[in-house]
Amino acid sequence: MTPSRRERALVRPHVVTGGRARPTRNIFDLVTLVMAARTDMTGLSPEKRRVLELCRGGALSVAEVAGHLSLPLSVVKVLLSDLVDSGHIVTRVGGPDDGETSTRLLQEVLNGLRARL
């Protein structure tokens, strides 16, 4: 049984991160992809276990992980850095940014937003 949103809100972010406010590594942005590298969950907190379960299905962005866990991005970055340090997950940064691709992507997003409004 998964805890309700109200029950999850009772656990303070500093408890989830062990009192830390910053990750040990500054390698994460919203679109950094994370993937499970190890399946052994011995000794991991429930939140770290959930991250690994999410990442088993394939690569997820940091923003997606935060959304699935309903946790602040800063908390998720601390959890992810711990999992990178322990070898449980690996990261992959998006490809090089060329102006044409980003302009085209932004235009598609704009068109989609206009269609919804």
C-alpha positions, 0 to 999 in steps of 0.5 A: 500500500502506497502512502497518501499524498497527505502522509507523504507531506508529513515527512520533511525534506530534510529527513529524506535527505538526512539533513543535507541541502545540497547534493554531493555532485552538481551534475543534475539539471532538469533534463539529465537522464538517470538509469538504474545500474544496480538492482540490489536495494539492500540498505536503501531508504524507501525514497531511494528504492522508489527511484530505482524502481522508477529507473528500471523501466528506462531512462527518466529525467530528473524532473520526471523522477521528482514528479513521480515522487512528489518531492521537491527537485532539490531533495531529488537531486540529493537522493540521485547524487547519493545513488550515483555515489553508491553506483546504483544509477548512472546519468546521461546528459542530453546531446549537444544543442544545435540552434535548429533543433531547439528552435524547432522544438520550441516552435512545436511546444508553442504550437501545442500550447496554442492548440490547447488554449 
